[in-house]
Structures are given as C-alpha cells and as structure tokens.
C-alpha cells in the first residue's frame, strides 16, 4: 500500500536550471555528483546518496520534506524518506 506522503506529493517546478548538476556540490567545487533528485515539496534539485555530498538526504534531514523523485531523464520513480517507500 502506498504511503500518504507519496499520494499527496505534487510536482513543483525546479527552483532553477541545473545544467551544472548539483548546485550544492558545484558551490563547493565538487563535480563528483552521480544522479540528481527533485524535492517534491520545495523544488530543490540535489545529488543522490551515491554522490559524495548526499545533498538530497541532507535536505530531508534539515527540512523534513518527505518525498523526492529522480531528476534523471526518463526516470519518474519517487521515494518517501519518512516511510522508506518507493512509489
């Protein structure tokens, strides 16, 4: 059964264009990000847990925004951090 966070998640516009990848990584001079994720609460785009910075997980820890989705071309899967559920 799908969790309520995934049911309620909307698709916000990304905060800005991310041609350079993860903005947090880029700002500190790190270009080793692997994949990008989109926060479905606020539109932040950040790197995945396979990246050294793990910025989307850090965003969840700081802001408690529960759902993100892959921001990779052709991927539409979503993840709820609070319920640890794929949707």
Gaussian input, Z-matrix of N, CA and C with variables (Angstrom, degrees):
# hf/3-21g

backbone

0 1
 N
 C     1     B1
 C     2     B2     1     A1
 N     3     B3     2     A2     1     D1
 C     4     B4     3     A3     2     D2
 C     5     B5     4     A4     3     D3
 N     6     B6     5     A5     4     D4
 C     7     B7     6     A6     5     D5
 C     8     B8     7     A7     6     D6
 N     9     B9     8     A8     7     D7
 C    10    B10     9     A9     8     D8
 C    11    B11    10    A10     9     D9
 N    12    B12    11    A11    10    D10
 C    13    B13    12    A12    11    D11
 C    14    B14    13    A13    12    D12
 N    15    B15    14    A14    13    D13
 C    16    B16    15    A15    14    D14
 C    17    B17    16    A16    15    D15
 N    18    B18    17    A17    16    D16
 C    19    B19    18    A18    17    D17
 C    20    B20    19    A19    18    D18
 N    21    B21    20    A20    19    D19
 C    22    B22    21    A21    20    D20
 C    23    B23    22    A22    21    D21
 N    24    B24    23    A23    22    D22
 C    25    B25    24    A24    23    D23
 C    26    B26    25    A25    24    D24
 N    27    B27    26    A26    25    D25
 C    28    B28    27    A27    26    D26
 C    29    B29    28    A28    27    D27
 N    30    B30    29    A29    28    D28
 C    31    B31    30    A30    29    D29
 C    32    B32    31    A31    30    D30
 N    33    B33    32    A32    31    D31
 C    34    B34    33    A33    32    D32
 C    35    B35    34    A34    33    D33
 N    36    B36    35    A35    34    D34
 C    37    B37    36    A36    35    D35
 C    38    B38    37    A37    36    D36
 N    39    B39    38    A38    37    D37
 C    40    B40    39    A39    38    D38
 C    41    B41    40    A40    39    D39
 N    42    B42    41    A41    40    D40
 C    43    B43    42    A42    41    D41
 C    44    B44    43    A43    42    D42
 N    45    B45    44    A44    43    D43
 C    46    B46    45    A45    44    D44
 C    47    B47    46    A46    45    D45
 N    48    B48    47    A47    46    D46
 C    49    B49    48    A48    47    D47
 C    50    B50    49    A49    48    D48
 N    51    B51    50    A50    49    D49
 C    52    B52    51    A51    50    D50
 C    53    B53    52    A52    51    D51
 N    54    B54    53    A53    52    D52
 C    55    B55    54    A54    53    D53
 C    56    B56    55    A55    54    D54
 N    57    B57    56    A56    55    D55
 C    58    B58    57    A57    56    D56
 C    59    B59    58    A58    57    D57
 N    60    B60    59    A59    58    D58
 C    61    B61    60    A60    59    D59
 C    62    B62    61    A61    60    D60
 N    63    B63    62    A62    61    D61
 C    64    B64    63    A63    62    D62
 C    65    B65    64    A64    63    D63
 N    66    B66    65    A65    64    D64
 C    67    B67    66    A66    65    D65
 C    68    B68    67    A67    66    D66
 N    69    B69    68    A68    67    D67
 C    70    B70    69    A69    68    D68
 C    71    B71    70    A70    69    D69
 N    72    B72    71    A71    70    D70
 C    73    B73    72    A72    71    D71
 C    74    B74    73    A73    72    D72
 N    75    B75    74    A74    73    D73
 C    76    B76    75    A75    74    D74
 C    77    B77    76    A76    75    D75
 N    78    B78    77    A77    76    D76
 C    79    B79    78    A78    77    D77
 C    80    B80    79    A79    78    D78
 N    81    B81    80    A80    79    D79
 C    82    B82    81    A81    80    D80
 C    83    B83    82    A82    81    D81
 N    84    B84    83    A83    82    D82
 C    85    B85    84    A84    83    D83
 C    86    B86    85    A85    84    D84
 N    87    B87    86    A86    85    D85
 C    88    B88    87    A87    86    D86
 C    89    B89    88    A88    87    D87
 N    90    B90    89    A89    88    D88
 C    91    B91    90    A90    89    D89
 C    92    B92    91    A91    90    D90
 N    93    B93    92    A92    91    D91
 C    94    B94    93    A93    92    D92
 C    95    B95    94    A94    93    D93
 N    96    B96    95    A95    94    D94
 C    97    B97    96    A96    95    D95
 C    98    B98    97    A97    96    D96
 N    99    B99    98    A98    97    D97
 C   100   B100    99    A99    98    D98
 C   101   B101   100   A100    99    D99
 N   102   B102   101   A101   100   D100
 C   103   B103   102   A102   101   D101
 C   104   B104   103   A103   102   D102
 N   105   B105   104   A104   103   D103
 C   106   B106   105   A105   104   D104
 C   107   B107   106   A106   105   D105
 N   108   B108   107   A107   106   D106
 C   109   B109   108   A108   107   D107
 C   110   B110   109   A109   108   D108
 N   111   B111   110   A110   109   D109
 C   112   B112   111   A111   110   D110
 C   113   B113   112   A112   111   D111
 N   114   B114   113   A113   112   D112
 C   115   B115   114   A114   113   D113
 C   116   B116   115   A115   114   D114
 N   117   B117   116   A116   115   D115
 C   118   B118   117   A117   116   D116
 C   119   B119   118   A118   117   D117
 N   120   B120   119   A119   118   D118
 C   121   B121   120   A120   119   D119
 C   122   B122   121   A121   120   D120
 N   123   B123   122   A122   121   D121
 C   124   B124   123   A123   122   D122
 C   125   B125   124   A124   123   D123
 N   126   B126   125   A125   124   D124
 C   127   B127   126   A126   125   D125
 C   128   B128   127   A127   126   D126
 N   129   B129   128   A128   127   D127
 C   130   B130   129   A129   128   D128
 C   131   B131   130   A130   129   D129
 N   132   B132   131   A131   130   D130
 C   133   B133   132   A132   131   D131
 C   134   B134   133   A133   132   D132
 N   135   B135   134   A134   133   D133
 C   136   B136   135   A135   134   D134
 C   137   B137   136   A136   135   D135
 N   138   B138   137   A137   136   D136
 C   139   B139   138   A138   137   D137
 C   140   B140   139   A139   138   D138
 N   141   B141   140   A140   139   D139
 C   142   B142   141   A141   140   D140
 C   143   B143   142   A142   141   D141
 N   144   B144   143   A143   142   D142
 C   145   B145   144   A144   143   D143
 C   146   B146   145   A145   144   D144
 N   147   B147   146   A146   145   D145
 C   148   B148   147   A147   146   D146
 C   149   B149   148   A148   147   D147
 N   150   B150   149   A149   148   D148
 C   151   B151   150   A150   149   D149
 C   152   B152   151   A151   150   D150
 N   153   B153   152   A152   151   D151
 C   154   B154   153   A153   152   D152
 C   155   B155   154   A154   153   D153
 N   156   B156   155   A155   154   D154
 C   157   B157   156   A156   155   D155
 C   158   B158   157   A157   156   D156
 N   159   B159   158   A158   157   D157
 C   160   B160   159   A159   158   D158
 C   161   B161   160   A160   159   D159
 N   162   B162   161   A161   160   D160
 C   163   B163   162   A162   161   D161
 C   164   B164   163   A163   162   D162
 N   165   B165   164   A164   163   D163
 C   166   B166   165   A165   164   D164
 C   167   B167   166   A166   165   D165
 N   168   B168   167   A167   166   D166
 C   169   B169   168   A168   167   D167
 C   170   B170   169   A169   168   D168
 N   171   B171   170   A170   169   D169
 C   172   B172   171   A171   170   D170
 C   173   B173   172   A172   171   D171
 N   174   B174   173   A173   172   D172
 C   175   B175   174   A174   173   D173
 C   176   B176   175   A175   174   D174
 N   177   B177   176   A176   175   D175
 C   178   B178   177   A177   176   D176
 C   179   B179   178   A178   177   D177
 N   180   B180   179   A179   178   D178
 C   181   B181   180   A180   179   D179
 C   182   B182   181   A181   180   D180
 N   183   B183   182   A182   181   D181
 C   184   B184   183   A183   182   D182
 C   185   B185   184   A184   183   D183
 N   186   B186   185   A185   184   D184
 C   187   B187   186   A186   185   D185
 C   188   B188   187   A187   186   D186
 N   189   B189   188   A188   187   D187
 C   190   B190   189   A189   188   D188
 C   191   B191   190   A190   189   D189
 N   192   B192   191   A191   190   D190
 C   193   B193   192   A192   191   D191
 C   194   B194   193   A193   192   D192
 N   195   B195   194   A194   193   D193
 C   196   B196   195   A195   194   D194
 C   197   B197   196   A196   195   D195
 N   198   B198   197   A197   196   D196
 C   199   B199   198   A198   197   D197
 C   200   B200   199   A199   198   D198
 N   201   B201   200   A200   199   D199
 C   202   B202   201   A201   200   D200
 C   203   B203   202   A202   201   D201
 N   204   B204   203   A203   202   D202
 C   205   B205   204   A204   203   D203
 C   206   B206   205   A205   204   D204
 N   207   B207   206   A206   205   D205
 C   208   B208   207   A207   206   D206
 C   209   B209   208   A208   207   D207
 N   210   B210   209   A209   208   D208
 C   211   B211   210   A210   209   D209
 C   212   B212   211   A211   210   D210
 N   213   B213   212   A212   211   D211
 C   214   B214   213   A213   212   D212
 C   215   B215   214   A214   213   D213
 N   216   B216   215   A215   214   D214
 C   217   B217   216   A216   215   D215
 C   218   B218   217   A217   216   D216
 N   219   B219   218   A218   217   D217
 C   220   B220   219   A219   218   D218
 C   221   B221   220   A220   219   D219
 N   222   B222   221   A221   220   D220
 C   223   B223   222   A222   221   D221
 C   224   B224   223   A223   222   D222
 N   225   B225   224   A224   223   D223
 C   226   B226   225   A225   224   D224
 C   227   B227   226   A226   225   D225
 N   228   B228   227   A227   226   D226
 C   229   B229   228   A228   227   D227
 C   230   B230   229   A229   228   D228
 N   231   B231   230   A230   229   D229
 C   232   B232   231   A231   230   D230
 C   233   B233   232   A232   231   D231
 N   234   B234   233   A233   232   D232
 C   235   B235   234   A234   233   D233
 C   236   B236   235   A235   234   D234
 N   237   B237   236   A236   235   D235
 C   238   B238   237   A237   236   D236
 C   239   B239   238   A238   237   D237
 N   240   B240   239   A239   238   D238
 C   241   B241   240   A240   239   D239
 C   242   B242   241   A241   240   D240
 N   243   B243   242   A242   241   D241
 C   244   B244   243   A243   242   D242
 C   245   B245   244   A244   243   D243
 N   246   B246   245   A245   244   D244
 C   247   B247   246   A246   245   D245
 C   248   B248   247   A247   246   D246
 N   249   B249   248   A248   247   D247
 C   250   B250   249   A249   248   D248
 C   251   B251   250   A250   249   D249
 N   252   B252   251   A251   250   D250
 C   253   B253   252   A252   251   D251
 C   254   B254   253   A253   252   D252
 N   255   B255   254   A254   253   D253
 C   256   B256   255   A255   254   D254
 C   257   B257   256   A256   255   D255
 N   258   B258   257   A257   256   D256
 C   259   B259   258   A258   257   D257
 C   260   B260   259   A259   258   D258

   B1=1.4448
   B2=1.5358
   B3=1.3138
   B4=1.4547
   B5=1.5397
   B6=1.3226
   B7=1.4573
   B8=1.5364
   B9=1.3151
   B10=1.4581
   B11=1.5260
   B12=1.3432
   B13=1.4684
   B14=1.5219
   B15=1.3267
   B16=1.4612
   B17=1.5294
   B18=1.3280
   B19=1.4645
   B20=1.5293
   B21=1.3278
   B22=1.4657
   B23=1.5291
   B24=1.3183
   B25=1.4707
   B26=1.5252
   B27=1.3305
   B28=1.4622
   B29=1.5184
   B30=1.3032
   B31=1.4660
   B32=1.5324
   B33=1.3360
   B34=1.4625
   B35=1.5181
   B36=1.2962
   B37=1.4597
   B38=1.5245
   B39=1.3360
   B40=1.4658
   B41=1.5268
   B42=1.3261
   B43=1.4599
   B44=1.5169
   B45=1.3242
   B46=1.4638
   B47=1.5233
   B48=1.3085
   B49=1.4696
   B50=1.5216
   B51=1.3047
   B52=1.4623
   B53=1.5184
   B54=1.3031
   B55=1.4588
   B56=1.5302
   B57=1.3312
   B58=1.4609
   B59=1.5227
   B60=1.3325
   B61=1.4526
   B62=1.5152
   B63=1.3086
   B64=1.4652
   B65=1.5243
   B66=1.3218
   B67=1.4664
   B68=1.5279
   B69=1.3412
   B70=1.4592
   B71=1.5240
   B72=1.3389
   B73=1.4666
   B74=1.5251
   B75=1.3109
   B76=1.4609
   B77=1.5245
   B78=1.3439
   B79=1.4646
   B80=1.5207
   B81=1.3344
   B82=1.4676
   B83=1.5302
   B84=1.3224
   B85=1.4585
   B86=1.5089
   B87=1.3259
   B88=1.4600
   B89=1.5321
   B90=1.2919
   B91=1.4656
   B92=1.5299
   B93=1.3323
   B94=1.4636
   B95=1.5221
   B96=1.3444
   B97=1.4538
   B98=1.5260
   B99=1.3368
   B100=1.4631
   B101=1.5320
   B102=1.3297
   B103=1.4638
   B104=1.5229
   B105=1.3282
   B106=1.4576
   B107=1.5209
   B108=1.3256
   B109=1.4540
   B110=1.5301
   B111=1.3408
   B112=1.4629
   B113=1.5173
   B114=1.3331
   B115=1.4665
   B116=1.5202
   B117=1.3352
   B118=1.4525
   B119=1.5204
   B120=1.3251
   B121=1.4561
   B122=1.5249
   B123=1.3351
   B124=1.4675
   B125=1.5238
   B126=1.3395
   B127=1.4544
   B128=1.5110
   B129=1.3298
   B130=1.4647
   B131=1.5249
   B132=1.3061
   B133=1.4594
   B134=1.5206
   B135=1.3378
   B136=1.4655
   B137=1.5258
   B138=1.3282
   B139=1.4647
   B140=1.5258
   B141=1.3298
   B142=1.4651
   B143=1.5322
   B144=1.3257
   B145=1.4591
   B146=1.5188
   B147=1.3220
   B148=1.4650
   B149=1.5288
   B150=1.3169
   B151=1.4625
   B152=1.5243
   B153=1.3307
   B154=1.4698
   B155=1.5330
   B156=1.3431
   B157=1.4559
   B158=1.5110
   B159=1.3358
   B160=1.4698
   B161=1.5298
   B162=1.3350
   B163=1.4539
   B164=1.5295
   B165=1.3247
   B166=1.4688
   B167=1.5206
   B168=1.3184
   B169=1.4677
   B170=1.5246
   B171=1.3266
   B172=1.4674
   B173=1.5249
   B174=1.3252
   B175=1.4663
   B176=1.5278
   B177=1.3220
   B178=1.4657
   B179=1.5209
   B180=1.3079
   B181=1.4658
   B182=1.5303
   B183=1.3190
   B184=1.4619
   B185=1.5249
   B186=1.3323
   B187=1.4657
   B188=1.5269
   B189=1.3285
   B190=1.4718
   B191=1.5238
   B192=1.3153
   B193=1.4648
   B194=1.5206
   B195=1.3251
   B196=1.4598
   B197=1.5247
   B198=1.3395
   B199=1.4680
   B200=1.5204
   B201=1.3272
   B202=1.4605
   B203=1.5165
   B204=1.3313
   B205=1.4614
   B206=1.5175
   B207=1.3140
   B208=1.4592
   B209=1.5202
   B210=1.3161
   B211=1.4566
   B212=1.5218
   B213=1.3304
   B214=1.4522
   B215=1.5309
   B216=1.3328
   B217=1.4664
   B218=1.5296
   B219=1.3313
   B220=1.4566
   B221=1.5157
   B222=1.3271
   B223=1.4666
   B224=1.5206
   B225=1.3344
   B226=1.4593
   B227=1.5298
   B228=1.3281
   B229=1.4638
   B230=1.5259
   B231=1.3246
   B232=1.4601
   B233=1.5234
   B234=1.3342
   B235=1.4610
   B236=1.5161
   B237=1.3396
   B238=1.4567
   B239=1.5233
   B240=1.3227
   B241=1.4646
   B242=1.5272
   B243=1.3186
   B244=1.4719
   B245=1.5236
   B246=1.3145
   B247=1.4682
   B248=1.5217
   B249=1.3342
   B250=1.4627
   B251=1.5265
   B252=1.3356
   B253=1.4577
   B254=1.5206
   B255=1.3160
   B256=1.4633
   B257=1.5209
   B258=1.3189
   B259=1.4558
   B260=1.5076
   A1=109.16
   A2=116.18
   A3=121.45
   A4=110.28
   A5=117.02
   A6=121.08
   A7=111.17
   A8=115.82
   A9=121.66
   A10=111.71
   A11=117.78
   A12=120.14
   A13=110.82
   A14=116.99
   A15=120.79
   A16=110.75
   A17=117.29
   A18=120.74
   A19=111.14
   A20=116.22
   A21=121.48
   A22=113.75
   A23=118.07
   A24=121.61
   A25=111.02
   A26=115.21
   A27=121.86
   A28=108.45
   A29=116.38
   A30=121.17
   A31=109.03
   A32=117.75
   A33=119.21
   A34=111.23
   A35=115.58
   A36=119.72
   A37=107.82
   A38=117.84
   A39=119.29
   A40=109.74
   A41=116.73
   A42=121.25
   A43=112.91
   A44=117.04
   A45=121.22
   A46=108.46
   A47=115.60
   A48=120.19
   A49=109.46
   A50=116.89
   A51=121.41
   A52=111.29
   A53=116.02
   A54=119.77
   A55=111.76
   A56=116.65
   A57=121.14
   A58=112.91
   A59=118.12
   A60=120.66
   A61=112.14
   A62=117.08
   A63=123.01
   A64=109.75
   A65=116.15
   A66=120.02
   A67=111.70
   A68=118.54
   A69=120.96
   A70=110.77
   A71=117.00
   A72=120.36
   A73=110.17
   A74=115.97
   A75=121.36
   A76=110.88
   A77=117.01
   A78=121.40
   A79=113.30
   A80=117.58
   A81=120.15
   A82=112.26
   A83=116.03
   A84=120.65
   A85=115.16
   A86=117.32
   A87=121.69
   A88=108.16
   A89=116.54
   A90=121.12
   A91=111.08
   A92=116.78
   A93=122.69
   A94=113.12
   A95=119.30
   A96=119.99
   A97=108.96
   A98=115.87
   A99=121.55
   A100=110.83
   A101=117.33
   A102=122.76
   A103=108.98
   A104=115.69
   A105=120.65
   A106=110.89
   A107=115.09
   A108=123.60
   A109=108.85
   A110=117.03
   A111=123.50
   A112=108.77
   A113=117.38
   A114=121.49
   A115=107.63
   A116=117.11
   A117=121.05
   A118=112.34
   A119=117.07
   A120=120.18
   A121=111.01
   A122=117.25
   A123=120.07
   A124=114.75
   A125=118.82
   A126=120.95
   A127=115.49
   A128=118.09
   A129=120.41
   A130=109.86
   A131=117.28
   A132=122.54
   A133=106.81
   A134=116.09
   A135=120.95
   A136=109.15
   A137=115.39
   A138=120.74
   A139=112.36
   A140=114.40
   A141=123.44
   A142=111.86
   A143=115.56
   A144=121.28
   A145=113.77
   A146=118.92
   A147=121.30
   A148=111.41
   A149=116.34
   A150=121.99
   A151=109.52
   A152=118.13
   A153=120.57
   A154=113.83
   A155=118.14
   A156=120.68
   A157=115.33
   A158=117.28
   A159=122.42
   A160=110.95
   A161=116.06
   A162=120.67
   A163=114.54
   A164=119.51
   A165=118.50
   A166=110.58
   A167=118.08
   A168=119.97
   A169=110.67
   A170=117.07
   A171=120.78
   A172=110.41
   A173=116.64
   A174=120.96
   A175=110.26
   A176=116.72
   A177=119.69
   A178=110.88
   A179=117.63
   A180=121.26
   A181=111.50
   A182=116.86
   A183=120.77
   A184=112.97
   A185=116.32
   A186=120.57
   A187=114.05
   A188=116.62
   A189=122.77
   A190=112.69
   A191=118.05
   A192=121.15
   A193=106.96
   A194=118.88
   A195=120.74
   A196=117.40
   A197=119.39
   A198=119.30
   A199=111.96
   A200=114.90
   A201=121.92
   A202=107.01
   A203=115.15
   A204=119.57
   A205=108.64
   A206=114.68
   A207=119.65
   A208=108.32
   A209=116.60
   A210=122.29
   A211=109.64
   A212=115.81
   A213=121.74
   A214=109.36
   A215=117.39
   A216=120.10
   A217=111.68
   A218=116.00
   A219=121.28
   A220=115.40
   A221=118.61
   A222=121.45
   A223=109.26
   A224=116.88
   A225=121.19
   A226=113.04
   A227=118.01
   A228=119.71
   A229=110.71
   A230=114.88
   A231=122.46
   A232=109.45
   A233=116.15
   A234=122.13
   A235=109.21
   A236=116.46
   A237=122.23
   A238=108.03
   A239=116.17
   A240=120.99
   A241=110.89
   A242=117.24
   A243=120.17
   A244=111.94
   A245=117.24
   A246=121.28
   A247=113.86
   A248=115.74
   A249=122.17
   A250=110.63
   A251=114.44
   A252=120.43
   A253=110.78
   A254=114.49
   A255=122.26
   A256=108.35
   A257=115.77
   A258=118.58
   A259=111.94
   D1=134.70
   D2=-177.35
   D3=-76.07
   D4=139.98
   D5=-178.29
   D6=-73.50
   D7=161.30
   D8=-177.80
   D9=-65.40
   D10=-34.35
   D11=178.63
   D12=-59.89
   D13=-44.22
   D14=179.23
   D15=-67.38
   D16=-38.58
   D17=178.47
   D18=-62.62
   D19=-39.21
   D20=-174.50
   D21=-85.86
   D22=-12.78
   D23=-174.84
   D24=-63.64
   D25=136.14
   D26=176.17
   D27=-110.17
   D28=179.15
   D29=-177.62
   D30=-113.58
   D31=89.27
   D32=178.95
   D33=-73.56
   D34=158.43
   D35=173.74
   D36=-71.30
   D37=140.12
   D38=175.01
   D39=-56.75
   D40=146.83
   D41=-177.52
   D42=-59.31
   D43=-34.44
   D44=176.90
   D45=-164.42
   D46=174.97
   D47=178.84
   D48=-70.73
   D49=143.93
   D50=-177.22
   D51=-125.12
   D52=53.94
   D53=178.80
   D54=-62.31
   D55=-27.16
   D56=-178.39
   D57=-92.85
   D58=7.76
   D59=178.95
   D60=91.64
   D61=-141.65
   D62=-178.72
   D63=-71.92
   D64=118.42
   D65=-178.11
   D66=-61.63
   D67=-41.30
   D68=179.86
   D69=-61.89
   D70=-42.38
   D71=176.53
   D72=-63.84
   D73=-47.08
   D74=-178.66
   D75=-58.52
   D76=-42.06
   D77=-177.78
   D78=-63.90
   D79=-26.35
   D80=178.81
   D81=-102.22
   D82=9.46
   D83=176.87
   D84=80.65
   D85=15.10
   D86=179.11
   D87=-98.77
   D88=123.87
   D89=179.84
   D90=-117.20
   D91=25.07
   D92=-177.48
   D93=-97.49
   D94=16.61
   D95=179.06
   D96=-63.08
   D97=152.13
   D98=-175.94
   D99=-102.95
   D100=-64.38
   D101=-179.71
   D102=-131.21
   D103=157.40
   D104=-179.62
   D105=-105.39
   D106=150.31
   D107=178.76
   D108=-129.35
   D109=150.07
   D110=179.52
   D111=-115.47
   D112=123.80
   D113=174.73
   D114=-72.44
   D115=123.87
   D116=-177.74
   D117=-83.25
   D118=3.43
   D119=174.70
   D120=-96.34
   D121=-46.01
   D122=-172.58
   D123=-122.26
   D124=-10.41
   D125=178.71
   D126=90.00
   D127=5.08
   D128=177.37
   D129=-63.34
   D130=136.91
   D131=172.79
   D132=-108.83
   D133=127.50
   D134=-177.51
   D135=-149.21
   D136=170.45
   D137=-175.53
   D138=-79.71
   D139=159.60
   D140=-176.17
   D141=-83.19
   D142=177.47
   D143=179.73
   D144=-71.13
   D145=-14.03
   D146=174.61
   D147=-81.86
   D148=-8.32
   D149=178.14
   D150=-90.39
   D151=150.48
   D152=-178.99
   D153=-56.50
   D154=-36.76
   D155=-176.17
   D156=-79.78
   D157=-25.30
   D158=-178.21
   D159=45.88
   D160=45.99
   D161=-171.76
   D162=-68.46
   D163=-29.38
   D164=177.45
   D165=-70.30
   D166=-40.26
   D167=175.98
   D168=-64.08
   D169=-38.83
   D170=177.08
   D171=-64.05
   D172=-38.14
   D173=177.28
   D174=-62.85
   D175=-44.44
   D176=177.46
   D177=-60.70
   D178=-44.61
   D179=-179.25
   D180=-61.86
   D181=-38.16
   D182=-177.70
   D183=-80.27
   D184=-40.71
   D185=-171.36
   D186=-104.16
   D187=-15.97
   D188=-178.33
   D189=63.76
   D190=25.73
   D191=173.68
   D192=-76.40
   D193=119.48
   D194=-167.27
   D195=-78.55
   D196=-30.01
   D197=-169.62
   D198=-121.27
   D199=135.04
   D200=172.79
   D201=-130.20
   D202=165.15
   D203=173.43
   D204=-133.55
   D205=161.94
   D206=174.93
   D207=-62.67
   D208=138.82
   D209=176.48
   D210=-110.07
   D211=21.82
   D212=178.15
   D213=-88.35
   D214=143.25
   D215=179.48
   D216=-54.92
   D217=131.48
   D218=177.07
   D219=82.89
   D220=-3.99
   D221=-179.77
   D222=-107.33
   D223=136.20
   D224=-179.03
   D225=-128.24
   D226=5.42
   D227=-177.10
   D228=-67.71
   D229=152.43
   D230=-179.63
   D231=-125.60
   D232=157.63
   D233=-179.54
   D234=-135.36
   D235=131.93
   D236=173.17
   D237=-100.03
   D238=114.70
   D239=178.75
   D240=-66.17
   D241=-41.40
   D242=-174.76
   D243=-64.64
   D244=-42.21
   D245=-177.63
   D246=-101.60
   D247=0.40
   D248=-178.43
   D249=48.12
   D250=55.90
   D251=-176.36
   D252=-131.66
   D253=136.48
   D254=176.56
   D255=-89.33
   D256=139.76
   D257=-179.82
   D258=-140.98

